[in-house]
Amino acid sequence: MDLQLSGKRALVTGSSAGLGEVIARHLAAEGAAVVVHGRDEARTAAVAGSIREKGADAAVAIGDLATDAGAEEVATAALKGGPVDILVNNVGVYDPSVGWADSSSVEWAGIYNINVISSVRMIQHLVPGMRERGWGRVIQISSVLGDLPQASQPHYAATNAARNNLAASLARELKHSGVTSNAVAAGGVLTPGIQDFLTDLGRQSGWGETWEEIEPNAVNALSPNDVGRVGRPRGYADLVSYLASPLAGYITGATLRIDGGWYDA
């Protein structure tokens, strides 16, 4: 399927590694010019360089979106190559070890700043231009925990509920403008770091020795779903790329869960 992304420019925040990197690479493969964002200049430049080696257009934006000044630097760098048509707010942090008893108000404020307000900063910098041009796509990467919070990571779950709410509110603000706003709620993403973490945990918990043995047991214990595995980054990138395309113009204000049928056990 031709997603008609040729001629569009996309900024993917937090795309120097992990899911953001996969999304940026997939958008580039579909014909979009991409702006790779990160805080580590060498790592970010390496991702952009490898995208360019494959014949795609990739630029770099360096900055910390947790600050107003950093977000302005990122927006300025992103806009140097031309207007940004697609904003994928992927930056986010989480701490699986934190619960109600050991999460301070400072930690709640800190994670909200990174997971929610960083997106607001980029929206304020880039969406006015989309509105003026009459076309744009804004996509929040959130988590299914926004709908299905657990006792652990309460501050992280709350930020994802806010991300989804933000996306819906922005859609109302942008009605009849040609700019859509949606959220993709992830139900676990199998990055190399997550696989290493689950492999170690699985061996300690008696779930098996190999990844093939551990994965279904880890899913059943931690995040049961109807498919029985952890989501692959490419699946998320496929959905984001579709939402970013002209083909998805009738989808706005939605939170699309991609979670294998995650259920609250």
C-alpha positions in Angstrom: 0.0 0.0 0.0 1.3 3.4 -0.9 0.9 5.6 2.2 1.4 8.8 0.1 4.0 10.1 2.5 6.4 11.4 -0.2 6.8 15.1 0.3 5.9 15.0 4.0 8.3 15.8 6.8 8.1 14.1 10.2 9.7 14.8 13.5 9.8 11.7 15.8 10.8 12.6 19.3 13.1 10.2 21.1 14.1 8.5 17.9 17.8 7.9 18.5 16.9 4.4 19.8 14.1 2.0 20.7 10.6 2.3 19.3 11.1 5.9 18.1 14.0 4.8 16.0 11.9 2.1 14.4 9.1 4.5 13.7 11.5 7.1 12.1 13.1 4.4 9.9 9.7 3.1 8.8 8.4 6.6 7.9 11.5 7.2 5.9 11.1 3.9 4.1 7.6 5.0 3.2 8.9 8.2 1.6 8.7 10.8 4.3 11.6 13.0 5.2 12.4 12.5 8.9 13.9 14.5 11.7 15.6 12.2 14.2 15.6 13.6 17.7 17.7 12.7 20.7 19.8 14.1 23.5 23.0 12.1 22.6 24.4 13.8 19.5 26.6 10.9 18.3 23.8 8.3 18.6 21.2 10.5 17.0 23.5 11.4 14.1 24.3 7.7 13.6 20.6 6.9 13.2 20.0 9.7 10.7 23.2 8.8 8.8 22.1 5.2 8.4 18.7 6.3 7.1 20.4 8.6 4.6 22.6 5.7 3.5 19.4 3.9 2.3 18.5 6.9 0.1 16.0 8.6 2.4 16.0 12.2 3.7 17.0 12.5 7.4 18.0 15.4 9.6 19.0 15.7 13.2 17.5 17.7 16.2 19.3 17.6 19.5 17.7 18.8 22.8 16.1 18.0 26.1 12.3 18.2 25.7 11.9 18.3 29.5 12.8 22.0 29.4 11.3 25.0 27.5 14.7 25.9 26.1 15.5 22.4 24.9 12.1 22.1 23.2 12.7 25.4 21.4 16.1 24.2 20.2 14.6 21.0 18.9 11.8 22.8 17.1 14.2 25.3 15.5 16.5 22.5 14.3 13.5 20.5 12.9 12.2 23.5 11.0 15.5 24.4 9.4 14.8 21.8 6.7 11.3 23.0 6.0 7.8 22.7 7.6 7.0 19.8 9.9 3.9 18.0 8.7 3.9 15.1 11.1 4.7 15.2 14.8 5.1 11.9 16.6 5.5 12.5 20.4 7.3 9.4 21.4 9.5 10.6 24.2 8.7 9.0 27.5 10.1 7.4 30.6 9.0 4.7 33.1 10.3 2.9 36.1 8.8 -0.6 36.6 10.1 -0.8 40.2 8.2 2.2 41.6 4.9 1.8 43.4 2.6 4.0 45.6 4.7 3.5 48.7 8.0 4.7 47.1 6.9 7.3 44.5 7.3 10.9 45.8 5.5 14.0 44.6 8.7 15.0 43.0 8.8 11.8 41.0 5.2 12.3 40.0 5.9 15.8 38.8 9.1 14.8 37.0 7.5 12.0 35.0 4.5 14.2 34.1 6.9 16.9 32.8 8.7 14.4 30.5 5.7 12.2 29.4 3.1 14.9 29.0 4.4 18.5 29.1 7.2 17.7 26.6 4.5 16.8 24.1 2.7 20.0 24.8 5.9 22.0 24.2 6.3 20.4 20.8 2.6 20.8 19.9 2.8 24.5 20.7 5.9 25.0 18.5 4.8 23.0 15.5 1.0 22.6 15.3 0.3 26.3 14.5 2.2 25.9 11.3 0.2 22.7 10.4 -3.0 24.6 11.0 -1.9 27.5 8.7 -1.0 25.1 5.9 -4.3 23.1 6.4 -2.7 19.7 6.9 -0.9 17.8 9.6 -0.7 14.8 11.8 -0.1 14.7 15.6 0.4 11.3 17.2 1.0 10.6 20.9 2.7 7.3 21.8 1.1 6.2 25.1 0.5 2.9 27.0 -2.5 0.7 27.5 -1.8 1.3 31.2 -3.6 4.6 30.7 -6.8 2.5 30.5 -5.7 -0.5 32.6 -3.6 0.9 35.5 -2.0 -1.5 37.9 -0.8 -1.0 41.5 2.7 -0.6 40.3 3.9 2.5 38.2 0.9 4.6 39.2 2.6 7.8 38.1 3.4 6.3 34.7 -0.1 5.0 34.2 -1.5 8.5 35.0 0.7 10.2 32.5 -0.6 7.8 29.8 -4.2 8.6 30.6 -3.2 12.3 30.2 -1.5 11.6 26.9 -4.7 10.0 25.6 -6.8 12.8 26.9 -4.5 15.4 25.4 -4.8 13.8 22.0 -8.6 13.9 22.1 -8.7 17.5 23.4 -6.3 18.6 20.6 -8.5 17.0 18.0 -11.4 19.1 19.2 -9.2 22.2 19.0 -8.2 21.3 15.5 -11.6 20.5 14.1 -12.1 21.4 10.4 -8.4 22.4 10.1 -7.1 19.4 8.2 -4.9 18.4 11.1 -5.7 15.3 13.0 -4.7 14.2 16.5 -4.6 10.6 17.8 -2.8 8.4 20.3 -1.4 4.9 20.0 -1.6 3.0 23.3 1.1 0.3 23.4 0.7 -2.9 25.3 4.4 -3.6 25.6 7.2 -3.1 23.1 9.9 -5.7 22.6 13.0 -3.5 22.4 16.4 -5.2 23.1 16.5 -3.7 26.6 13.0 -5.1 27.4 14.0 -8.5 26.1 17.1 -8.5 28.2 15.2 -7.4 31.3 12.5 -10.1 30.8 15.0 -12.8 30.0 16.8 -12.1 33.3 13.5 -11.9 35.2 12.3 -15.1 33.6 15.3 -17.1 34.6 15.0 -15.8 38.2 11.3 -16.6 38.2 11.5 -20.1 36.8 9.8 -19.2 33.5 12.4 -20.9 31.4 15.9 -20.5 30.1 15.5 -19.4 26.5 13.5 -16.4 25.2 11.1 -18.8 23.4 10.3 -20.4 26.7 10.2 -17.2 28.8 8.1 -14.9 26.5 4.7 -16.6 26.9 5.2 -17.1 30.6 6.3 -13.5 31.1 3.2 -12.3 29.2 0.9 -14.5 31.3 2.4 -13.3 34.5 2.8 -9.6 33.8 0.6 -8.5 31.0 -1.8 -11.2 29.8 -3.2 -10.8 26.3 -5.0 -12.9 23.8 -2.1 -13.2 21.4 0.4 -14.5 24.0 3.5 -12.4 23.1 5.0 -9.0 23.5 4.3 -6.5 20.7 7.1 -6.0 18.1 8.3 -2.5 17.3 7.4 -2.9 13.6 3.8 -3.5 14.3 3.6 -0.1 16.1 5.5 1.6 13.4 3.1 0.3 10.8 0.1 1.8 12.7 1.9 5.1 13.3 2.8 5.4 9.7 -0.8 4.8 8.6 -2.1 7.4 11.1 0.6 9.8 9.7 -0.6 9.4 6.2 -3.2 11.2 4.1 -5.1 7.9 4.0 -6.0 8.3 7.7 -7.8 11.6 7.4 -11.0 10.4 8.9 -9.4 9.2 12.1 -9.0 11.8 14.8 -9.5 12.1 18.5 -8.9 8.4 18.9 -6.8 6.2 21.1 -5.9 3.1 19.2 -4.8 0.2 21.4 -2.3 -2.1 19.9 -1.8 -4.6 22.7 -2.6 -8.2 21.6 -6.0 -8.0 23.4 -4.4 -7.1 26.8 -6.9 -7.8 29.6 -6.8 -7.1 33.3 -6.3 -10.5 34.8 
